[in-house]
Amino acid sequence: MARCDLDRIKHGRRSMAATVQSMQGSVTVHMNASANVVWDLVSDVTRIGEFSPETFEAEWVDGATGPAVGAKFRGHVKRNGVGPIYWTQCKVTSCEPERDFGFGVYGGGARVNNWRYELTPTDDGGTDVTESFRLEPRGVLKVYWALLGKLRGKTNERGMRETLERIKAVAEAESAKS
């Protein structure tokens, strides 16, 4: 094999590894509210329509009534705020009250995306809230991310910031009442 072929193979592997690593993103917002108040908002999927620019409603399914590992829900999504409109099937993957709420999004029976809210109490009595997403490193998703990842990543980051700012407004208003 010629040296340039080896270089191309090595470069291709690095590019794919970089693509897989970049199939994720996160945003952190400080909220002047306790982790308890924030937890009640981020873990109640029936309220997501108040906060998300894309998911305008969600409901617990298959007997689930609240957050617990393995609980299932479905979300009604309006992609990019304009469409298409579709339902997603989701399952809670992490659930530690006042600390961590995560769920997987499924398509065609396989997990395609992972969303998570991590809550970190701060010395001032507030909470740093990090929302993140991570696409599963599957073939079709790698291609999607290689072609549209930069644009979708920016859209997701903008959406996460908007979601967190909306949660912040409600959490801080609720905290001011008490």
Beta strands, then each sheet from edge to edge (+ up, - down):
strand 1: 24-31
strand 2: 55-61
strand 3: 72-78
strand 4: 85-96
strand 5: 100-107
strand 6: 110-121
strand 7: 127-135
sheet 1: 1+ 7- 6+ 5- 4+ 3- 2+
end
